[in-house]
Amino acid sequence: MADVKMVSLTIEGRPVTVPDGMSILEAAKTAGVLIPHYCYHPGLPVAGVCRMCLVEVEKFPKLAPACATSVGEGQVVHVHSPKALEARKGVLEFLLINHPLDCPICDQAGECELQDYTFAEGRADSRYREPKRFNPVEDFGGDVLYVQNRCILCTRCVRFMSEVAQDPVLNVSERGDRAFIGKAEGHDLTNPWAGNVVDLCPVGALLSKDFLNRARAWELDRAPTICTGCSQGCNAVAETRDNVVVRLKPRANDQVNQYYMCEVGRQGYRDFNRRDRVDQPLVRHGNTLTIAEWDDATTSAARALAGRRLVVLASANLSNESLFLLERTIATVGGAGLFRLDEGPEVPLPGAPDVALRAERVANATAARMLGFTAAAAIGSALRDGDALLIVGDALNGVSTADLDRASSIVYVGTVLPAALEARAAVVLPITNIVEEEGTLTNLRGRVQRFMQAKAAPGVARPSWYVLADLLTSVGGDGRFYMPAEVFTALASTHPSFAGLDYESLGLRGLPMVEQGAGAATTGVTA
């Protein structure tokens, strides 16, 4: 590969060295200088229409749009010079001429770039006294509403649908002060990736119907997580209010999902708020499941599994740590490990290479295979009469009652007790879902990524790795782990594919495996 030519320049008095061809706007970021902008987005083609990013470049005859101007050797750029500030103040004044004072009722309030830049660089008062234009809200279809009064015509939504989603449903209709974002006749924003236009909109012009009027930005708590909608492993932010997940938004990661997230993942937050959760350990006495203490329930679960061949049916949305502990449990007791693999049509995002809603509609099938688990639509071929069955996670779909009746005992470790297990489970151990614990997942490309806890668990439910570590200890294995980082360290020291990875060094963007499946250890997980 040829060496990349580097260019040195000065931005706001700070020396910067960046690759030749980079825009001044992006170069300024490397120096910790944010140049205000609206139409520019790093994941979209440059349009240069908003003129908000005007900066002063010495020896240039006029102000330059930072998004569309490449760096040059020896350039001296002034972002906050009087001339540049006055130009941006004028741009803001024009944008606000017809913009309504909707901040008290707008979903974007608190995270609106028009608010932020007006506060930082706009006029202290308005010179406009004429009536503002008014247009009704339009339903764009899917999950999107268009509030034309608030639109600043940055065209981010148009460029996303045309260039990235490659579904040119949106356009700029009319001209001048009559211009607005139009929708192609007979078409709606029903594309599986269309919800990204809401995230891309810098103001409150495009709104999510699902999130409409549900919360203000400053009321939300946020935590980085990983979408479990498919094996792509999209980076996301889980936003909660009063311990309820109200929204999932994409989190930028150039190596995984760039800046985007599909509707399947985006709308999956509802599963994290189910009210029919199991929140207390249950142990069967006669025909009734009764509440028990954790120690008693764990001991009862180990007793139900002891002395029998063990079959584990696991959810492929379990963390790497939980799957590793299950692998150790199988190695200790003896038996086989299976995982449920839900599938659906693959839906690529055409303008974003290697980004798609994957056919594997589970998050951690890659790690499950590496740890010796076998994908199975049913458990009949692996479950023998008299085996003990350990079901972990919500993995019971497709399993027949006849299969369940072949097991001599059933222990369920999960979040919601299926009806088929109410009369069959010997022990029920309640666990948290992915937004209620922390750990790691491995996507289809072998990238190991961390997710963090976003909300508290119901009742006395415990993290899945915690419950499985105690269960492993109770069946005679070494499950003395007190943090997910300790479990991951044991995993990395045991399996070649995870070798060299450190829990803390994964950061929030993850790291690739040393080996993607080749030579992964599968000790003890055999039929």
Secondary structure as UniProt FT lines:
FT   STRAND          6..11
FT   TURN            12..13
FT   STRAND          14..19
FT   TURN            20..21
FT   HELIX           24..30
FT   TURN            31..32
FT   TURN            42..43
FT   TURN            52..53
FT   STRAND          54..57
FT   TURN            58..59
FT   STRAND          64..65
FT   TURN            66..68
FT   TURN            73..74
FT   STRAND          76..78
FT   HELIX           82..96
FT   TURN            103..105
FT   TURN            107..110
FT   HELIX           113..121
FT   STRAND          138..141
FT   TURN            142..143
FT   STRAND          144..146
FT   HELIX           148..150
FT   HELIX           156..159
FT   HELIX           160..164
FT   STRAND          170..173
FT   HELIX           176..178
FT   STRAND          180..183
FT   TURN            185..186
FT   TURN            192..195
FT   HELIX           196..200
FT   STRAND          206..208
FT   TURN            209..213
FT   HELIX           217..219
FT   STRAND          221..226
FT   TURN            231..232
FT   STRAND          235..241
FT   TURN            242..243
FT   STRAND          244..250
FT   TURN            254..257
FT   HELIX           263..266
FT   HELIX           267..273
FT   STRAND          282..285
FT   TURN            286..287
FT   STRAND          288..291
FT   HELIX           294..305
FT   TURN            306..307
FT   STRAND          310..315
FT   TURN            316..317
FT   HELIX           320..333
FT   STRAND          335..340
FT   STRAND          347..348
FT   TURN            350..351
FT   TURN            353..354
FT   STRAND          356..357
FT   HELIX           365..370
FT   TURN            371..372
FT   STRAND          374..375
FT   TURN            380..382
FT   TURN            385..386
FT   STRAND          388..392
FT   TURN            397..398
FT   HELIX           401..406
FT   STRAND          409..414
FT   HELIX           419..421
FT   TURN            422..424
FT   STRAND          427..431
FT   HELIX           434..436
FT   STRAND          439..442
FT   TURN            444..445
FT   STRAND          447..451
FT   TURN            459..460
FT   HELIX           464..474
FT   TURN            475..476
FT   HELIX           484..494
FT   HELIX           496..498
FT   TURN            499..500
FT   TURN            503..509
FT   STRAND          511..512
FT   TURN            518..519
FT   TURN            523..524
//
